[in-house]
Amino acid sequence: MSEAMHEAGMPPLPSASERGPQVCEAVQLYLAILDDLSFEQAQIVLAHVYDCPSCLQTYRLFSQASHLLRSLEQTRPSARVDRAVYQAIAARWGAPGGSAQQGHLKGGREQVSLLDPQRPSAALRLSDRCSSVRRRLWLLPAVAALLLLILGASTWLGGLWPSSQAFALPADLSWNGYVLYHRQTTMSDEGLPYRVETYHNLGTGELHVEATMPGRLDVVLISDGKTVLGLDMMHHVLQWNPAQWSVQDRAFDLAELRRDLQQGSAHYLGRGSFQGQAVYRIGLPSGYILLLDQRYHPVNLLYASGARQGQPVYESVRLFSEDQVSGRLWEMQPPADFLPGRLPAEP
């Protein structure tokens, strides 16, 4: 366990053989921060989840809660907030600030009584001033509605058409020599979590994908862009070009991105911010939004629609230089102890 976990007061991760209420309590704490765990830590947590009905139910509740939070519509402030804003504006403009029973307000430097028969001119001036304030306050909702309409229309039009700001990938841009790593935790048809880790050589198009469900599934897929070697690591079975698995990572194909931008099937959506860094946003024909950093390198994908709209597709993305990654990831030579057979279906 990392030092950060110790500092946060997290209990130690239980071993695979440990059982009991205290173990479940610890595992359920780690489920709340599953996306922040290392691959090894997540494997330990998920291995327990698969064999523990109570922790599996907790995991599903966490997933449902996250889904509901992401799908909540934006709300507007209550009427009490509106009244507080109006009162603050009225106070700033000099409207009545005291109680109605007192019948006094401060106008400039002196206090004026609205009921003083000896001060009709002051009362008249004050009445005119209050009427002016009321007229201004009455106009506020209309002005606010007009501003919201204008802002909403501009946002809608910005989503419908690409930004008018000129955008083009640099002519000399190349992703050769880089390997993109990304990790995603998704749900199987049975409602069980499993992880997919991908290494994508952006220069050659080679892929190394591993899907794991601790104790149940461990499949490695290696592709050179034309042929796919599938390996069932649990049962030592190999299969060439397994149709039951999809091995693609087209969102990070630079040549295809250039072509889509030139043909208009991909659209520049303007600049934005993602996890504290400035990014370019590009709407892809696949329905995702590609994020590029200021050097036009991949950052992540966002869901463009649905309940997870605006959420990142991958929980972890890293860009390595080619010499930081072992060349063995791309080897298409089957291990000697693997026999031809059929891989399990994708969960």
SULURMO-V926456 format. One record per residue. RES is the residue in one letter. PSI is psi in whole degrees, -180 to 180 (NA if undefined). OMEGA is omega as a letter, one per 20 degrees, with the letter a starting at -180 (* if undefined). Layout:
BEGIN
res = [RES & RES]
psi = [PSI & PSI]
omega = [OMEGA & OMEGA]
END
This chain:
BEGIN
res = [M & S & E & A & M & H & E & A & G & M & P & P & L & P & S & A & S & E & R & G & P & Q & V & C & E & A & V & Q & L & Y & L & A & I & L & D & D & L & S & F & E & Q & A & Q & I & V & L & A & H & V & Y & D & C & P & S & C & L & Q & T & Y & R & L & F & S & Q & A & S & H & L & L & R & S & L & E & Q & T & R & P & S & A & R & V & D & R & A & V & Y & Q & A & I & A & A & R & W & G & A & P & G & G & S & A & Q & Q & G & H & L & K & G & G & R & E & Q & V & S & L & L & D & P & Q & R & P & S & A & A & L & R & L & S & D & R & C & S & S & V & R & R & R & L & W & L & L & P & A & V & A & A & L & L & L & L & I & L & G & A & S & T & W & L & G & G & L & W & P & S & S & Q & A & F & A & L & P & A & D & L & S & W & N & G & Y & V & L & Y & H & R & Q & T & T & M & S & D & E & G & L & P & Y & R & V & E & T & Y & H & N & L & G & T & G & E & L & H & V & E & A & T & M & P & G & R & L & D & V & V & L & I & S & D & G & K & T & V & L & G & L & D & M & M & H & H & V & L & Q & W & N & P & A & Q & W & S & V & Q & D & R & A & F & D & L & A & E & L & R & R & D & L & Q & Q & G & S & A & H & Y & L & G & R & G & S & F & Q & G & Q & A & V & Y & R & I & G & L & P & S & G & Y & I & L & L & L & D & Q & R & Y & H & P & V & N & L & L & Y & A & S & G & A & R & Q & G & Q & P & V & Y & E & S & V & R & L & F & S & E & D & Q & V & S & G & R & L & W & E & M & Q & P & P & A & D & F & L & P & G & R & L & P & A & E & P]
psi = [142 & 162 & -33 & -36 & -40 & -44 & -30 & -1 & 21 & 142 & 161 & 149 & 134 & 157 & 168 & -26 & -12 & 143 & 164 & 166 & -39 & -35 & -45 & -39 & -43 & -45 & -42 & -29 & -41 & -25 & -31 & -20 & 31 & -40 & -19 & -3 & 156 & 167 & -44 & -43 & -42 & -37 & -40 & -45 & -47 & -32 & -39 & -41 & -42 & -28 & 7 & 105 & -36 & -46 & -32 & -41 & -39 & -42 & -44 & -37 & -41 & -44 & -42 & -42 & -43 & -41 & -43 & -41 & -40 & -27 & -3 & 138 & 153 & 138 & 164 & 155 & 153 & 172 & -29 & -36 & -42 & -45 & -40 & -40 & -44 & -41 & -39 & -41 & -42 & -42 & -38 & -35 & -4 & 21 & 170 & 130 & -14 & -175 & 159 & -30 & -35 & -34 & 29 & 152 & 163 & 113 & 104 & -124 & -18 & 160 & 130 & 132 & 128 & -19 & 6 & 110 & -16 & -7 & 56 & -36 & -40 & -41 & -39 & -44 & -40 & -39 & -43 & -40 & -43 & -38 & -40 & -42 & -44 & -39 & -41 & -43 & -37 & -31 & -19 & -49 & -38 & -42 & -44 & -43 & -40 & -42 & -43 & -38 & -43 & -46 & -42 & -41 & -41 & -37 & -43 & -43 & -37 & -32 & -28 & -39 & 154 & 156 & 146 & -17 & 131 & 139 & 135 & 143 & 139 & 140 & -30 & 11 & 133 & 141 & 12 & 142 & 3 & 147 & 124 & 127 & 133 & 152 & 138 & 134 & 124 & 177 & 140 & 173 & -24 & 1 & 20 & 139 & 142 & 157 & 145 & 120 & 134 & 133 & 122 & 113 & 105 & -20 & -41 & -17 & 2 & 146 & 143 & 111 & 135 & 124 & 125 & 137 & 99 & 128 & -7 & -33 & 136 & 98 & 130 & 135 & 126 & 128 & 139 & 12 & -19 & -43 & 146 & 129 & 121 & 134 & 123 & 102 & -19 & -33 & 5 & 52 & 140 & 151 & 132 & 136 & 59 & 117 & -22 & 1 & 136 & 124 & 88 & 153 & 51 & -21 & -22 & 30 & 108 & -42 & -42 & -36 & -45 & -46 & -42 & -37 & -41 & -37 & -9 & 7 & -14 & 144 & 137 & 127 & 8 & 179 & 161 & -169 & 137 & 117 & 43 & -2 & 147 & 138 & 155 & 140 & 127 & 121 & 122 & 153 & -19 & -10 & 6 & 167 & 119 & 133 & 129 & 143 & -175 & -11 & 10 & 34 & 149 & 140 & -47 & 178 & 149 & 148 & 132 & -13 & 177 & -172 & -26 & 21 & 131 & -5 & 148 & 143 & -41 & 137 & -18 & 131 & 131 & 146 & 119 & 154 & 155 & -33 & -5 & -7 & 137 & 135 & -12 & -18 & -29 & 4 & 129 & 13 & 117 & 143 & 149 & -30 & 10 & 136 & 147 & 141 & -152 & 129 & 153 & 157 & 155 & 133 & NA]
omega = [a & r & r & r & r & a & a & r & a & r & r & r & r & r & a & a & a & r & r & a & a & r & r & r & r & a & a & r & a & r & a & a & a & a & a & a & r & a & a & r & r & r & r & a & a & r & r & a & a & a & a & a & a & a & r & r & r & r & r & r & r & a & r & r & r & r & a & r & r & a & r & r & r & a & r & r & r & r & r & r & r & a & r & r & r & r & r & r & r & r & r & a & r & r & a & a & a & a & a & a & a & r & a & r & r & r & a & a & a & r & a & r & r & a & a & a & a & a & a & a & r & r & r & r & a & r & r & a & r & r & r & r & a & r & r & r & r & a & a & r & a & r & r & r & r & r & r & r & r & r & r & r & a & r & a & a & r & r & a & r & r & r & r & r & a & r & r & r & r & a & a & a & r & r & r & r & a & r & a & r & r & a & a & r & a & a & r & r & r & a & r & r & r & a & r & r & a & r & a & r & a & r & a & a & r & a & r & a & r & r & a & r & a & r & a & a & r & a & r & r & a & a & r & a & r & a & r & r & r & a & r & a & a & a & r & r & r & r & r & r & a & a & a & r & r & a & r & r & a & a & a & r & a & a & r & r & r & a & a & r & a & a & r & r & r & a & r & a & r & r & r & r & r & r & r & r & r & a & r & a & a & r & a & r & r & r & r & r & r & r & r & r & a & r & r & r & a & r & a & r & r & r & a & a & r & a & a & a & r & a & r & r & a & a & r & r & r & r & a & r & a & a & r & a & a & r & r & r & a & a & a & r & a & r & a & a & r & r & r & r & a & r & r & a & r & a & *]
END
